[in-house]
Amino acid sequence: MTILLGKKEARQCLVAVSLEKKEIRQHLVAAPLEKKEIRQCLVTVLLEKKETRQRLATIGL
């Protein structure tokens, strides 16, 4: 089922997303991480994705 947003709501949503992107950029500039920390973070994210897939597989059964 698709939920149709009004033009005004859609614009507000896009503005919120662009603000989040801007905040992320500022965060990365303000606090650049060491390569090792970035790798650790990426590994954590990849593990979370794997766990999510496993959970979805379990639900599928």
C-alpha positions in Angstrom: 0.0 0.0 0.0 1.3 3.4 -1.0 0.7 6.4 1.2 0.5 9.6 -0.8 1.8 12.7 0.8 0.7 16.2 0.1 3.2 18.4 -1.7 3.8 20.4 1.4 4.5 17.3 3.5 6.8 15.9 0.8 8.8 19.1 0.8 9.1 19.1 4.6 10.3 15.5 4.5 12.9 16.4 1.8 14.1 19.3 3.9 14.5 17.1 6.9 16.5 14.6 4.9 18.8 17.3 3.5 19.3 18.7 7.0 20.3 15.3 8.3 22.9 15.0 5.4 24.3 18.4 6.3 24.6 17.4 10.0 26.4 14.2 9.0 28.8 16.1 6.9 29.4 18.6 9.7 30.0 15.7 12.1 32.5 14.1 9.8 34.4 17.3 9.4 34.3 18.2 13.1 35.3 14.8 14.3 37.3 12.9 11.6 37.8 9.3 12.7 40.9 7.3 12.3 40.9 4.6 9.6 40.9 1.8 12.2 37.8 3.2 13.9 36.0 3.5 10.6 36.9 -0.1 9.8 35.6 -1.2 13.2 32.4 0.7 12.6 31.9 -0.8 9.1 32.5 -4.3 10.5 29.8 -3.7 13.2 27.4 -2.5 10.5 28.1 -5.6 8.3 27.5 -7.9 11.3 24.2 -6.1 12.0 23.2 -6.7 8.4 24.1 -10.4 8.6 22.1 -10.7 11.9 19.1 -9.0 10.2 19.3 -11.4 7.3 19.4 -14.4 9.7 16.4 -13.0 11.6 14.5 -12.5 8.3 15.4 -16.1 7.3 14.1 -17.4 10.7 10.8 -15.4 10.3 10.5 -16.8 6.7 10.6 -20.3 8.2 
